[in-house]
Amino acid sequence: VFKEAERPAEMAEAHQTRVQKVVEEMVQSLEKDHIRKMQGRMFRCSADCCDRPSDSMTQVHQCIERCHTPLAQAQGLVTSELEKFQDRLTRCTIHCNDKAKDLFDSGSKEPAIRSLMDRCVSSCVDDHINLVPSMTRRLKENLDSIQQ
């Protein structure tokens, strides 16, 4: 009988928590150092648009849209990068599932399959956590290059 902490769902949850923590720290850092400043500029720019009494309603709306564009680009950039990261991690864990299924089909016992699965998923998580610094650097460079 396995100890409670060795149940597959709990093992997977522990690995997921590790990745989530690292990604959340990255996102908070990007938000604090880049996104928040862009939000401030967007709101000040939008307020300036509203302070132009000679502009038509359409001109004011277009001005506000232009103010929102850099922030929307930044958010799209971060979202896209996180989706690619998640897709790669998912593909890695699918590969682990395939390996576990192959072991099961070859007649291996459940403890061996669980052990392989845990090691494989742990390796996926470690590999992807190691990718976070370069992803962060790339995102910061791309955020800095967005025209304000």
N, C-alpha and C positions, 0 to 999 in steps of 0.2 A: 504494500500500500504506500502511495506517495504522500509526502507531507503536504499540508495545505498549500504552501507557497510554491509547490512544484506543479500545480494544475496548469495546463496550457493557457487557459484564458488569463490567469494571473501573471504568468510569465510574459505573455504578449503585452499585457497592460503595463507591466513594469518597464519593458523596452519602449513602449509608446510614450510613457511618462518621461523617460530620459530624453527622447528626441524633442518632445513638446517643450520641455523646460529650456533647452538650448535655443530652439527656434523662437520661443517667446522672448527670451533675453535679447536675441538679435533684433526682433521686431521692435521691442521697446527702445532699444538703442537707436535704431533708425528713426523711430517716431520722435524721440527726444532731440536728436542732433540734426535731423533734416526735415521731416514732415511737419513738425510743429512750427518751424520757422516759415515754411512754405504756407502753412495755414494762416499765420499772422499776415504775411504779405498779401495773400488772397483776400482776406477780410479788409485790410487797409485799402487795397486797390479797389475792391467792390464799393467801399464807402466813398472813395474818391469819385467813382463813376456816378454815384447818386448825388454828389455835390455839384454837378454840372447842369445848371438850370437851363442853359440854351439847347441842350441835347434833347432829342425826341425820346419817347418811351422806348422805341426800337433801338436807338443808339445806346441808351443806358443799358438795355438788356444785352446787347452785343458786347459792350464794354465789360459787363459783369462776367459774361461767358469767357472772354479773353483772360480775365483775372483767374478764373477757375481752371483754365487749361493746364498750367504747370502742375497743379496739385493732382488733377485727374491723371495726368501722364505718370506722375510719381506713384500714385496708388496702383495704377495698372501695371507698372513695372514690378513693384513689390509682389503683387498678386500673381503675376505671371511667373516670376522666379520661384515663389513658394509652391505653385502648382507643379512646376517642372521637378522641383526637389521631391515633392510628395509622390509624383508619378514614378520617379527613379526608385524611391524607397519601396513603393508598392510592388514594382517589378522585381526587386530583389527578394521581397518576402514571398512573392508568388513562386519564384525559383525555389525557395526553401520548401514551400508546400509541395512542389513537384518532386523534390528530392525525398521528402518524407513519404509521399505516396508511392514512389518507386521502392523505397525500403519496405513499406507495408506490403506491396504487391509481391515482393521477393520473400515474404514470410517472416520478416523481422518482428521481434516482440515490441510491445508498446513502450517499455522503458528506453530501448535503443532509439526508437523513432522520436520520442519526446526529447531525448538528449540531443540528437542531431538537429531537431527543429529549433531547440533553444540556442544551441551554438550558432546555427546558421543565421537566425534572426538577430542574435546578439552581434554577430559579425556585420550584418547589414546596417544595424543601428550605429555601430562604431564607425564604419566607413562613411556613413552619411553625416554623422556628427563632425567628423574630420573635414567634411566639405564646407561646413558652415562658415569658417573664417574667410575662405576665398569667395564664397557667395556674398558674404557681408561686404567685403572689399569691392567686389564688382558692383553691387547695388549702390554703395556710397559713391563710387566714381560715376555711375550712370545718373544718380540723383543730382550730383553736383553739376552734371553737364546739361541738365534741363534748363532751357531758356526761361528766365523769370520775366 
